[in-house]
Each structure stands twice: as structure tokens, then as C-alpha cells.
Amino acid sequence: MKINKPARQQELGSASAVSSAPPPLLNQRKKEQIALWLPLWICAAFLLFGNLGVQAVNGSESRWLVITREMFFTGDFLHPTINFEPYFDKPLLTYWFAAICSRFHAGIVTELTARIPSALAALAALAALLSIAKRLWDTRIALVAGWIFITFYSFAFWGRLAEADMANEAFSTAAIAWYLAYRDRKSFGGYLVFFLICFLGAHAKGLATIAVPFLAVLTDLILNRKFRFHCNWKAVAALAVGLGAYMIPFELSKAVAPAISPATQSVIDGDGTVKTSGIALALRENIIRYFAPFDHKEPFYSYFIHVPRLTLPWSPILILAVINAILLRRTLGRNEKWLCWSMIAIFLFFTISGSKRHYYILPLIPYCAILCALFLTRESPVRWIEKTKEILLKLYRIIPIAGLAILFLAGVVLILFPSLIPSQFVLLRRLLPQTMVTLLAGTFVIGLFLFRLNGPESILTRVLPDKNLAKSVFSVYIILLMVFLYVFPTSDQFRLERKTLQTMAQFVKAEKVPPENVYFYDKSFVNAVLYLNQPYKIQVIRTPEELEKLIAAKADQRVFLISQNRYFDRLPEKVLQHLPKVIQEPSFPWERKKSIRKNFVMRTIKLNFKKAD
């Protein structure tokens, strides 16, 4: 049969269009994958970024904000300072991350811009964990591990702090994920990226970001007998490049002149370390501290407490998973053995160190999530363990909704009978209406999840492979969401330090007090440096004798002293009577005297002090 040319071209064109169109099956798979993974990422992002910039700084956060802000003041991003004095105790990378985020806010450093890097690092750690679980096991294990990980208390807590610990966790987990992707190849690029992740990550927190991946890799090489396979010139060359990359910031800081005075930059620390030597401080903070700890000393068993603390509320499941792995150690698969031995190696590495803090061992937490996922998705042959697991999962879905309902009813009672509220807590009464709404919303949402997961198959029921596990996970997630997005930001209004210090800064500006007449007494306060927000160094008067000399020298000038009550309380009465209060951080009736003594206060030197004598 003869086909004319135009008809033939039309037929070919139609065939081409059909072949270029994506197959319906492929589109369906993509939709299923999106429906499977998108809820996890949305929930993780909402937990991390919701109300992220509302709370005032907590713990060591102020260091990161002050250092980044002073980098913008001086234009020097290689020599970190606090109150314009050198502070090289931590590496530069996380300050740079905060500075990059602040660039999008006109170079203004806020709680939000400084915390965004940690939130992004938490998402990166989640991505690395999913990669590890999918590569070694399957999508089902990876999905459960991801949900368990984001509902660990430590995920949101450290992912919402402007510090280096979540970045440290992300880099160390990412390095392992990369290694597992290339462990069967002799690839220079694979080796290079692995070492770059390790060594660049060491500029986030410290050398633990190198040690943890190396321990996990060493465990894998021993179990799979691959030492010879990876002992080659490509690996050595990549290691050399990574080490060179690690040294670049230190060499730059030595080659580039600091913005503040060289005399200040040459300060020697108490142990003889030059405070501006990044590499010297890195060695002190990591190597010396590890073998000869000079602070943060805790008992050898500390991490047996800290790991369950960081994995709340899934700690009972983790403990059961560990017991189950020990009992079934002879039947574990190759990947399960690697996971368990890697966790043991990492745990021992941090335990051997005499210097301990609970967040040092954060790099272990992603592997705890994977171990929990393996335990939750498989039936244990040990009957009592399986039965205990079932009971715990029931408690995880019953306790949250029951607890919220009880709190809601308690709130109703307090609204109806306000006299039940103790007099010292009467200020909390105004929070009752919004708290009631929050409790009711949380109860409704958890109840809706529990009801829908009992119904017919839907997108919601496919988010996790097991409906009962999904109920437990969602119940825990809603509680964490309420804690981090409502409870903490709301309770922060009872922390008046930020407002007081900002009021002091406005008062000093309004009074047109010259910079040289504003002092700290006893020591420099990082939080005060942050919220006073002065573009100059605030001098410190450290002893009563120095203070008496200052009073004598500037008796006819307007001089402000900023400190906490506890330091002024130590002064002799004859000195204290010449330092009237100007601004006092308020306190609440329920606060203890010990807490009130830590409140900030601004005092001014009484005029004509010499004549008064």
C-alpha cells in the first residue's frame, strides 16, 4: 500500500509526540513518590522554621549573633571578636553561614537570620539520613527513620538554635551518606568530596566532624575487608587536598591584617595559647580537651543518660531496639552489623573523652533513628520485646491526646474559678484564652489524624507503612509542634532580659552619653553586648578598687555602669550608695532570689561624688 508523503510525515510526527510524552505509569510513580515524601519535608520545615525568630537568644546563641554582627561592623570576616576582643574558640564556618543569611537582611543580624543556618542544617541531616537508610535498606525503612528523626526532641531543639551543633551533625552524617554512595568505586571525585565534607565540616564545630565519619568508614572497611581496595593514590591525593582546604581559613587569618588593633589581637590566653591563632585554638579545643579536659568534666557514664535525653520521646523504643539487637546479634545482617558497630564506635569515642556535654554526641542521633526504624518495622522474635513495643506505641498515641484533653479541661476550670490560681501566678491568667485555643486545636488535629487513619486507604494512610505507627508518630509530632511553635515563644515574653537591655541602649542614646562613659562591671556580658548593639568596645571595670578610682575621676560626668545585681551586691555599701539605679530588669513574683540576682541593672555614678564626701 502506498502512503503519500504528507500523510507519512503526519504519522511520524504523531509517533514522535507519543514517544516523547511521559508514560502514564511514570507520571503515576512520580505522584506517589511526591505524596510519600512531601509530608515529611513539609512537617520538618514547619517544625524548624515556625516562629523561628520570635524568642530571645538562649544559651550560647548570643556568641554567634555578636560575632557575626561585629564582622559586619569591622568588615573583617576572618578574625571573630566578642565586644571587639578576639574570640577564636570556635571555627569560622557557622559565622559565615549566619553572615550570608544576614546579607539578605541588609547586613542586619537578627535571631532569625542567625538561626536559619541551623534549620537548613537540620534538613540537610535529614536528607543524609534518608540517603543512608534507602541505600542500605529500602524506602520503607528510610521513611520511618525520617519520621522518627524529626520527632526526636533534639532535631527541633538544636535545629532552632543559632549555634554550630546541628551543622556539625549535618556534615558528619552527609560524609557517611557520600561514602556509602561511592564505597564500591575507586573514584578520585568520590574520595575528594568525602574528605572535603569532613574537613570543611570541621570548621563548623571541630575535629569531631572528621573523627565520626572516619570511625564509621573504618568500621565498614573492617567488616567488609576493603582496606586494600581503598588504599590507593587517589584516596591519598584527595586526603591531601582536603587537609589543604582545612588549612585555608587559618592561613588567610594569618596573612590578612585584623581590623582591630594588633595589640589587642596578640592577647595570650591563660594556658599560653595565642587567642588569635585559629589552628592553636582548634588543637586546644579538640585534641588537648579530649585527652586532658580542662572543663565540662562529667562521669564516664554521662552519655548513657544524654543519648536517651536527646532521643526523647522515643528513648524507650531506642532502649528496646538496643536490647533487641544485642539479643539477636548473631542473626543480624551485614548492614545491621555495620550500623550497630558504628554506633558503638562513635559512642565509645565520645565516652572516652573526659570533656563531655550532652550535645557533643549529637552526630550519633541519626543512626539512633535508623535503629529505631529497623526495630519498629520488623517483628521481634523475642516475645516480651514485641509485646512491650506494642504497648509503648499505644501509649504514644493515647497519652498526647489524653494529656491535651486534661489540660483543656483544667483550663476550663481555671476560667470558671479564677480564685484557684495562686496570687503569684495571676499574671498568667491573661494567657488562658489563647492557651485554651491552642490546646483545643491540638486535640482536634490529633483526633482527626487518629480518625482518618482508621478509615479507608488515602494519601494520609500511605504516609507511613503501618497505620498504628503513623498514629503514634503524628501524635508525637503535634505535641512537639505545640511546644516549639507556641509554648516556648509564648513563655519567652516572661524573659525580660532582651527588652531591658534594649531599653538601656535607647536610654544611653537619648542621654547622649559618650562611648567612653559606658562600662560593664566585673565582666563583659555577651547578651548585653548583643542587645546594647553598640558599634564600639564597652570597657570593663573588674574590681571595686578600679570602680572607686573611676568614681573619683568622673564624679562630675554622666557615667553608666551595666552589670547584674549579684555583682553589684558584692560592693561595699560606701561605694554602692553612690551608684543609684537607673534601669532595673523587672522580676516576677514567682522568681527566686537567686534568679533575681542575675537580672541586669544599669547604675549611674552620683554627681559631685567628691563634694558629697
C-alpha positions as CSV (number, residue, x, y, z in Angstrom):
1,M,0.0,0.0,0.0
2,K,1.4,3.4,-1.0
3,I,1.3,6.2,1.5
4,N,1.6,9.8,0.3
5,K,4.3,12.0,1.7
6,P,2.3,14.5,3.8
7,A,0.4,11.6,5.4
8,R,3.6,9.8,6.2
9,Q,5.1,12.9,7.8
10,Q,2.0,13.5,9.9
11,E,2.2,9.8,11.1
12,L,5.8,10.2,12.0
13,G,5.1,13.4,13.8
14,S,2.3,11.8,15.8
15,A,4.5,8.8,16.7
16,S,7.3,11.2,17.8
17,A,4.8,13.1,20.0
18,V,3.6,9.9,21.6
19,S,7.2,8.7,22.3
20,S,8.2,12.0,23.8
21,A,5.3,12.1,26.2
22,P,6.0,10.6,29.6
23,P,4.4,7.2,30.1
24,P,1.3,7.3,32.4
25,L,2.9,4.8,34.7
26,L,5.9,7.0,35.2
27,N,3.7,10.0,36.0
28,Q,1.8,7.9,38.5
29,R,5.0,6.8,40.2
30,K,6.2,10.4,40.5
31,K,2.9,11.4,42.0
32,E,3.2,8.5,44.5
33,Q,6.7,9.5,45.4
34,I,5.7,13.1,46.0
35,A,2.8,12.0,48.1
36,L,5.1,9.8,50.1
37,W,7.9,12.2,50.8
38,L,6.4,15.7,50.7
39,P,4.5,15.4,54.0
40,L,7.8,14.5,55.8
41,W,9.6,17.6,54.4
42,I,6.7,19.9,55.0
43,C,6.4,18.8,58.6
44,A,10.1,19.0,59.1
45,A,10.3,22.5,57.7
46,F,7.2,23.7,59.6
47,L,8.7,22.4,62.9
48,L,12.1,24.1,62.2
49,F,11.0,27.5,60.7
50,G,7.7,28.2,62.5
51,N,8.2,31.3,64.8
52,L,11.9,30.8,64.4
53,G,12.9,34.4,65.2
54,V,10.5,35.1,68.0
55,Q,12.5,34.0,71.0
56,A,15.4,35.9,72.5
57,V,18.8,34.3,72.4
58,N,19.2,31.2,74.5
59,G,22.4,29.7,75.9
60,S,25.4,30.3,73.7
61,E,23.4,31.7,70.8
62,S,24.5,35.3,71.7
63,R,28.1,34.5,70.7
64,W,27.1,33.7,67.2
65,L,25.0,36.8,66.8
66,V,27.6,39.1,68.4
67,I,30.5,37.7,66.4
68,T,28.5,37.9,63.1
69,R,27.3,41.4,63.9
70,E,30.9,42.6,64.7
71,M,32.1,41.1,61.5
72,F,29.7,43.5,59.6
73,F,30.8,46.4,61.9
74,T,34.5,45.9,61.1
75,G,34.3,44.3,57.7
76,D,36.6,41.6,59.0
77,F,35.2,38.1,58.4
78,L,38.5,36.2,59.3
79,H,39.0,37.4,62.9
80,P,36.0,36.7,65.1
81,T,35.5,39.1,68.1
82,I,33.1,39.5,71.0
83,N,32.9,43.0,72.3
84,F,35.7,43.7,69.8
85,E,38.1,41.3,71.6
86,P,39.4,38.2,69.8
87,Y,37.3,35.1,70.2
88,F,38.7,32.2,68.1
89,D,37.3,29.4,70.4
90,K,35.0,28.2,67.6
91,P,35.8,27.9,63.8
92,L,34.6,30.4,61.3
93,L,32.1,28.5,59.1
94,T,28.9,28.9,61.0
95,Y,29.6,32.6,61.5
96,W,29.9,32.9,57.7
97,F,26.6,31.0,57.3
98,A,24.9,33.4,59.6
99,A,26.5,36.3,57.7
100,I,25.3,35.0,54.4
101,C,21.7,34.8,55.7
102,S,22.1,38.3,57.2
103,R,23.2,39.7,53.8
104,F,19.6,39.1,52.6
105,H,18.5,41.3,55.5
106,A,20.7,44.3,54.6
107,G,23.5,43.0,56.8
108,I,21.4,43.2,60.0
109,V,22.0,40.2,62.2
110,T,18.8,39.0,64.0
111,E,17.7,35.9,65.9
112,L,16.0,34.7,62.7
113,T,18.9,35.3,60.3
114,A,21.4,33.6,62.7
115,R,19.1,30.6,63.2
116,I,18.3,29.9,59.6
117,P,21.6,28.1,59.0
118,S,20.9,25.6,61.8
119,A,17.4,24.9,60.5
120,L,18.8,24.3,57.0
121,A,21.5,22.1,58.5
122,A,18.8,20.0,60.2
123,L,17.1,19.5,56.8
124,A,20.5,18.5,55.4
125,A,21.0,16.0,58.2
126,L,17.5,14.6,57.4
127,A,18.4,14.2,53.7
128,A,21.7,12.5,54.6
129,L,19.9,10.1,56.9
130,L,17.3,9.2,54.2
131,S,20.1,8.6,51.8
132,I,21.9,6.2,54.2
133,A,18.7,4.3,55.0
134,K,17.5,4.0,51.4
135,R,20.9,2.8,50.2
136,L,21.4,0.2,52.8
137,W,17.8,-0.9,53.3
138,D,14.8,0.4,51.4
139,T,12.3,3.2,51.1
140,R,10.1,1.9,53.9
141,I,13.0,1.9,56.4
142,A,14.1,5.3,55.2
143,L,10.6,6.8,55.6
144,V,10.1,5.6,59.1
145,A,13.6,6.7,60.1
146,G,12.9,10.1,58.7
147,W,9.7,10.5,60.7
148,I,11.4,9.2,63.9
149,F,14.3,11.6,63.4
150,I,12.2,14.7,63.0
151,T,10.2,13.8,66.1
152,F,13.3,13.4,68.2
153,Y,13.3,16.4,70.6
154,S,16.9,17.2,69.7
155,F,16.0,17.7,66.0
156,A,13.9,20.8,66.6
157,F,15.7,22.0,69.7
158,W,19.2,22.2,68.1
159,G,17.8,22.9,64.6
160,R,16.3,26.1,66.0
161,L,19.4,27.4,67.8
162,A,22.0,29.8,66.3
163,E,24.9,27.5,67.2
164,A,27.2,25.1,65.4
165,D,26.0,21.7,66.8
166,M,23.3,21.0,64.1
167,A,25.8,21.9,61.4
168,N,28.3,19.5,63.0
169,E,25.7,16.7,62.9
170,A,24.7,17.5,59.3
171,F,28.3,17.4,58.0
172,S,29.2,14.2,59.7
173,T,26.0,12.4,58.5
174,A,26.5,13.8,55.0
175,A,30.0,12.5,54.9
176,I,28.8,8.9,55.7
177,A,26.0,9.2,53.1
178,W,28.5,10.2,50.5
179,Y,30.9,7.4,51.4
180,L,28.2,4.8,51.1
181,A,27.3,6.1,47.7
182,Y,31.0,5.6,46.5
183,R,32.3,2.8,48.7
184,D,32.4,0.3,45.8
185,R,34.3,2.7,43.5
186,K,37.9,3.9,43.3
187,S,36.9,7.4,42.3
188,F,39.1,10.4,42.9
189,G,36.0,12.6,42.8
190,G,34.2,10.4,45.4
191,Y,37.2,10.5,47.7
192,L,37.6,14.2,47.3
193,V,34.1,15.1,48.1
194,F,34.1,12.9,51.2
195,F,37.3,14.5,52.6
196,L,36.0,18.0,51.7
197,I,32.8,17.4,53.6
198,C,34.8,16.1,56.6
199,F,37.4,18.9,56.7
200,L,35.0,21.8,55.8
201,G,32.6,20.4,58.4
202,A,35.5,20.7,61.0
203,H,35.2,24.4,60.5
204,A,31.6,24.3,61.8
205,K,32.3,22.9,65.2
206,G,35.5,21.0,65.5
207,L,37.5,17.9,64.6
208,A,34.7,15.5,65.7
209,T,33.3,16.1,62.2
210,I,36.3,14.3,60.9
211,A,36.5,11.6,63.6
212,V,32.9,10.4,63.4
213,P,32.8,9.7,59.7
214,F,36.3,8.1,59.9
215,L,35.1,5.8,62.6
216,A,32.0,4.7,60.6
217,V,34.2,4.2,57.5
218,L,36.8,2.3,59.5
219,T,34.0,0.0,60.8
220,D,32.8,-0.6,57.3
221,L,36.3,-1.4,56.0
222,I,36.9,-3.9,58.8
223,L,33.5,-5.7,58.3
224,N,33.8,-5.8,54.6
225,R,37.6,-6.2,54.4
226,K,38.1,-3.4,52.0
227,F,41.3,-1.8,53.3
228,R,43.4,-2.7,50.3
229,F,40.6,-1.7,47.9
230,H,40.6,1.9,49.2
231,C,44.4,2.2,49.9
232,N,45.3,3.9,46.6
233,W,46.9,7.1,45.3
234,K,43.5,8.7,44.6
235,A,42.4,8.4,48.2
236,V,45.8,9.8,49.4
237,A,45.7,12.7,46.9
238,A,42.1,13.5,47.9
239,L,43.1,13.4,51.6
240,A,45.9,15.9,50.9
241,V,43.5,18.3,49.1
242,G,41.0,18.0,51.9
243,L,43.7,18.8,54.5
244,G,44.8,21.8,52.5
245,A,41.3,23.1,52.3
246,Y,41.0,22.8,56.0
247,M,44.1,25.0,56.5
248,I,43.0,27.8,54.1
249,P,40.9,29.8,56.7
250,F,43.7,29.6,59.2
251,E,46.3,30.7,56.7
252,L,44.1,33.5,55.5
253,S,43.6,34.8,59.0
254,K,47.3,35.0,59.5
255,A,48.0,36.6,56.1
256,V,45.3,39.2,56.3
257,A,45.7,42.0,58.9
258,P,42.9,42.1,61.5
259,A,40.5,45.0,61.6
260,I,41.1,45.7,65.3
261,S,44.4,46.8,66.8
262,P,47.3,44.3,66.6
263,A,48.0,44.9,70.3
264,T,44.5,43.5,71.1
265,Q,44.9,40.6,68.7
266,S,48.1,39.4,70.4
267,V,46.3,38.5,73.7
268,I,47.7,35.4,75.3
269,D,45.2,33.0,76.9
270,G,45.7,31.6,80.4
271,D,47.3,28.4,79.1
272,G,49.7,30.2,76.8
273,T,47.6,29.9,73.6
274,V,47.6,32.9,71.4
275,K,43.9,33.8,71.2
276,T,44.1,34.8,67.5
277,S,45.7,31.6,66.4
278,G,42.9,29.5,64.9
279,I,44.9,26.3,64.5
280,A,46.3,26.6,68.0
281,L,42.8,27.0,69.5
282,A,41.5,24.2,67.3
283,L,44.1,21.9,68.7
284,R,43.4,23.1,72.3
285,E,39.6,22.8,71.9
286,N,39.7,19.4,70.3
287,I,42.9,17.4,71.0
288,I,44.0,18.8,74.3
289,R,40.5,19.0,75.7
290,Y,39.9,15.3,74.6
291,F,42.9,13.9,76.3
292,A,43.4,16.4,79.1
293,P,40.0,18.1,79.7
294,F,40.0,21.4,81.4
295,D,36.3,21.9,81.6
296,H,32.9,20.2,81.1
297,K,34.1,17.2,83.1
298,E,31.4,14.6,83.7
299,P,31.3,11.0,84.8
300,F,32.2,8.3,82.3
301,Y,28.5,7.1,82.2
302,S,27.2,10.6,81.2
303,Y,26.2,9.6,77.6
304,F,24.2,6.7,78.8
305,I,21.9,9.5,80.2
306,H,22.4,12.0,77.4
307,V,21.6,9.8,74.4
308,P,18.1,8.9,75.8
309,R,17.7,12.6,76.6
310,L,18.5,13.6,73.0
311,T,16.2,10.9,71.6
312,L,13.1,11.9,73.6
313,P,10.3,10.9,73.4
314,W,11.4,7.8,71.6
315,S,14.0,6.8,74.2
316,P,12.1,3.7,75.4
317,I,11.9,2.5,71.8
318,L,15.6,3.1,71.3
319,I,16.4,1.2,74.5
320,L,14.3,-1.7,73.4
321,A,15.9,-1.6,69.9
322,V,19.4,-1.8,71.5
323,I,18.3,-4.8,73.7
324,N,16.8,-6.5,70.7
325,A,19.9,-6.0,68.7
326,I,22.1,-7.4,71.5
327,L,19.9,-10.5,71.8
328,L,19.8,-11.1,68.1
329,R,23.4,-10.1,67.4
330,R,24.2,-13.5,65.7
331,T,21.3,-13.1,63.2
332,L,21.9,-9.5,62.2
333,G,22.6,-8.8,58.5
334,R,25.7,-7.1,57.2
335,N,24.2,-3.6,57.1
336,E,22.7,-4.0,60.6
337,K,26.1,-5.1,61.9
338,W,27.7,-2.0,60.4
339,L,25.1,0.2,61.9
340,C,25.5,-1.3,65.4
341,W,29.3,-1.4,65.4
342,S,29.4,2.2,64.0
343,M,27.1,3.4,66.8
344,I,29.3,1.6,69.4
345,A,32.5,3.1,68.0
346,I,31.0,6.6,68.0
347,F,29.6,6.2,71.5
348,L,33.0,5.0,72.8
349,F,34.8,7.8,71.1
350,F,32.8,10.4,72.9
351,T,32.7,8.5,76.2
352,I,36.5,8.1,76.4
353,S,36.9,11.9,76.3
354,G,36.9,13.4,79.7
355,S,35.3,16.6,78.5
356,K,31.6,15.9,78.0
357,R,28.4,17.8,77.2
358,H,25.1,16.3,76.1
359,Y,25.2,17.9,72.6
360,Y,28.7,16.7,71.8
361,I,27.2,13.3,70.9
362,L,24.6,14.7,68.5
363,P,26.3,13.1,65.5
364,L,25.1,9.7,66.9
365,I,21.4,10.6,66.8
366,P,20.7,10.0,63.1
367,Y,21.9,6.4,63.5
368,C,19.6,6.0,66.5
369,A,16.7,7.0,64.3
370,I,17.6,4.3,61.8
371,L,18.0,1.7,64.5
372,C,14.5,2.6,65.8
373,A,13.1,2.4,62.3
374,L,14.5,-1.1,61.8
375,F,13.1,-2.2,65.1
376,L,9.6,-0.6,64.5
377,T,9.2,-2.1,61.0
378,R,10.2,-5.6,61.9
379,E,8.6,-8.1,64.3
380,S,11.0,-9.2,67.0
381,P,11.2,-13.0,67.7
382,V,11.6,-12.1,71.4
383,R,8.1,-12.1,72.6
384,W,8.3,-9.8,75.6
385,I,10.1,-7.2,73.5
386,E,7.5,-7.3,70.8
387,K,4.7,-7.0,73.4
388,T,6.4,-4.1,75.1
389,K,6.8,-2.3,71.7
390,E,3.1,-2.7,71.1
391,I,2.2,-1.2,74.5
392,L,4.6,1.7,74.0
393,L,3.2,2.6,70.6
394,K,-0.3,2.6,72.1
395,L,0.9,4.9,74.8
396,Y,2.4,7.3,72.2
397,R,-1.0,7.8,70.6
398,I,-3.1,7.8,73.7
399,I,-1.0,10.0,76.1
400,P,-0.8,13.1,73.8
401,I,-4.5,13.4,73.1
402,A,-5.4,12.5,76.7
403,G,-2.9,14.9,78.1
404,L,-4.2,17.8,75.9
405,A,-7.8,17.0,76.8
406,I,-7.0,17.0,80.5
407,L,-5.1,20.3,80.2
408,F,-8.0,21.8,78.3
409,L,-10.5,20.8,81.0
410,A,-8.1,22.2,83.6
411,G,-8.1,25.5,81.7
412,V,-11.9,25.5,81.7
413,V,-12.0,25.0,85.4
414,L,-9.5,27.9,85.9
415,I,-11.6,30.2,83.8
416,L,-14.7,29.4,85.7
417,F,-13.0,29.6,89.1
418,P,-10.1,32.1,88.7
419,S,-9.6,32.1,92.5
420,L,-7.9,28.8,92.1
421,I,-4.9,30.5,90.5
422,P,-2.2,31.4,93.2
423,S,-1.7,35.1,93.6
424,Q,1.9,34.9,92.4
425,F,0.7,33.4,89.1
426,V,-2.2,35.8,88.5
427,L,-0.2,37.3,85.6
428,L,-0.6,34.0,83.7
429,R,-4.3,34.4,83.7
430,R,-4.2,36.5,80.5
431,L,-2.6,33.6,78.7
432,L,-5.5,31.3,79.4
433,P,-7.8,32.1,76.4
434,Q,-5.1,31.7,73.8
435,T,-3.7,28.6,75.5
436,M,-7.2,27.1,75.5
437,V,-7.5,27.7,71.8
438,T,-4.1,26.0,71.2
439,L,-5.0,23.0,73.4
440,L,-8.3,22.6,71.6
441,A,-6.6,22.8,68.2
442,G,-4.0,20.3,69.2
443,T,-6.7,17.9,70.5
444,F,-8.7,18.3,67.3
445,V,-5.8,17.7,65.0
446,I,-4.6,14.6,66.8
447,G,-8.1,13.3,66.9
448,L,-8.6,13.9,63.2
449,F,-5.4,12.0,62.4
450,L,-6.4,9.1,64.6
451,F,-9.9,9.0,63.0
452,R,-8.7,9.4,59.4
453,L,-6.0,6.7,59.8
454,N,-8.7,4.3,60.8
455,G,-10.6,5.0,57.6
456,P,-10.2,3.7,54.0
457,E,-6.9,4.0,52.1
458,S,-5.9,7.5,51.2
459,I,-2.8,9.7,50.8
460,L,-2.8,10.2,54.5
461,T,-2.8,6.4,55.3
462,R,0.1,5.8,52.9
463,V,2.5,8.4,54.5
464,L,3.8,5.6,56.8
465,P,3.7,1.9,56.1
466,D,1.9,1.0,59.3
467,K,-1.3,2.8,60.5
468,N,-0.7,2.3,64.2
469,L,2.9,3.5,63.8
470,A,1.6,6.5,61.9
471,K,-0.9,7.4,64.7
472,S,1.9,7.3,67.2
473,V,4.3,9.4,65.1
474,F,1.7,12.1,64.2
475,S,0.6,12.3,67.9
476,V,4.2,13.0,69.0
477,Y,4.7,15.4,66.1
478,I,1.7,17.6,67.0
479,I,2.9,17.8,70.6
480,L,6.4,18.9,69.5
481,L,4.8,21.4,67.2
482,M,2.8,22.9,70.0
483,V,5.9,23.0,72.3
484,F,8.2,24.7,69.8
485,L,5.7,27.0,68.0
486,Y,3.6,28.0,70.9
487,V,4.8,27.1,74.4
488,F,8.4,28.3,74.0
489,P,7.6,31.5,72.1
490,T,4.8,32.4,74.5
491,S,6.8,31.7,77.6
492,D,9.6,33.9,76.2
493,Q,7.6,37.0,77.0
494,F,8.4,36.4,80.6
495,R,12.1,36.6,79.9
496,L,12.6,40.4,80.1
497,E,16.4,40.5,79.6
498,R,16.2,41.4,75.9
499,K,13.7,44.2,76.5
500,T,15.6,45.6,79.4
501,L,19.0,45.7,77.6
502,Q,17.4,47.3,74.5
503,T,15.8,49.9,76.8
504,M,19.2,50.6,78.3
505,A,20.7,51.1,74.8
506,Q,17.9,53.6,73.9
507,F,18.4,55.5,77.2
508,V,22.2,55.8,76.6
509,K,21.5,57.1,73.2
510,A,18.8,59.6,74.4
511,E,21.1,60.9,77.1
512,K,23.9,61.3,74.6
513,V,26.4,59.6,76.8
514,P,29.9,59.3,75.2
515,P,31.0,55.8,74.5
516,E,33.9,56.0,76.9
517,N,31.5,56.6,79.8
518,V,29.6,53.3,79.4
519,Y,31.1,50.4,81.3
520,F,30.5,46.8,82.3
521,Y,31.2,46.0,85.9
522,D,33.0,42.8,86.8
523,K,33.0,41.2,83.3
524,S,31.8,41.5,79.7
525,F,28.3,40.1,79.2
526,V,27.7,38.6,75.8
527,N,23.9,39.0,75.9
528,A,24.4,42.6,76.9
529,V,26.9,43.2,74.1
530,L,24.3,41.8,71.7
531,Y,21.3,43.8,72.7
532,L,23.0,47.1,73.6
533,N,24.2,46.9,70.0
534,Q,27.0,49.4,70.3
535,P,29.5,49.8,67.4
536,Y,32.4,50.1,69.9
537,K,34.0,48.1,72.7
538,I,32.4,48.5,76.1
539,Q,35.1,48.8,78.7
540,V,35.1,46.6,81.8
541,I,35.7,47.6,85.4
542,R,36.7,44.4,87.1
543,T,37.4,45.3,90.8
544,P,35.9,47.5,93.5
545,E,39.2,49.4,93.6
546,E,39.0,50.2,89.9
547,L,35.4,51.3,90.4
548,E,36.4,53.7,93.2
549,K,39.1,55.2,91.0
550,L,36.5,55.7,88.2
551,I,34.0,57.4,90.6
552,A,36.7,59.7,91.8
553,A,37.9,60.5,88.3
554,K,34.5,61.1,86.7
555,A,32.4,62.4,89.6
556,D,31.2,65.3,87.5
557,Q,30.3,63.3,84.4
558,R,27.4,61.2,83.3
559,V,28.7,57.6,83.6
560,F,26.7,54.4,83.3
561,L,27.7,51.0,84.7
562,I,25.9,47.9,83.5
563,S,26.0,44.6,85.3
564,Q,23.9,42.0,87.1
565,N,22.6,42.5,90.6
566,R,24.7,39.7,92.0
567,Y,28.0,41.6,91.1
568,F,26.8,45.0,92.4
569,D,25.7,43.2,95.7
570,R,29.3,42.4,96.4
571,L,30.3,46.0,96.5
572,P,30.9,47.8,99.9
573,E,27.9,49.9,101.0
574,K,30.1,53.1,100.9
575,V,30.6,52.6,97.1
576,L,27.1,51.2,96.4
577,Q,25.4,54.3,97.9
578,H,26.9,56.4,95.1
579,L,25.5,54.2,92.4
580,P,21.8,54.8,92.2
581,K,19.8,52.5,89.9
582,V,18.6,53.9,86.6
583,I,17.1,50.9,84.9
584,Q,16.3,47.6,86.6
585,E,15.3,44.4,84.8
586,P,11.8,43.5,86.2
587,S,11.2,40.3,88.1
588,F,8.1,38.2,88.6
589,P,6.5,37.2,91.9
590,W,7.3,33.5,91.4
591,E,11.0,34.1,90.7
592,R,13.5,33.0,93.3
593,K,16.0,35.4,94.9
594,K,18.8,33.5,93.1
595,S,17.2,34.3,89.7
596,I,16.6,37.9,90.5
597,R,20.2,38.4,91.5
598,K,21.1,37.5,87.9
599,N,18.9,40.3,86.4
600,F,20.6,43.2,84.6
601,V,20.7,46.6,86.1
602,M,22.1,49.9,85.0
603,R,23.6,52.2,87.6
604,T,24.9,55.8,87.2
605,I,27.7,57.5,89.2
606,K,26.2,60.0,91.6
607,L,27.1,63.5,90.6
608,N,29.5,65.5,92.6
609,F,30.7,62.5,94.5
610,K,33.8,64.3,95.7
611,K,31.8,67.1,97.3
612,A,29.4,64.6,98.9
613,D,32.4,63.1,100.8
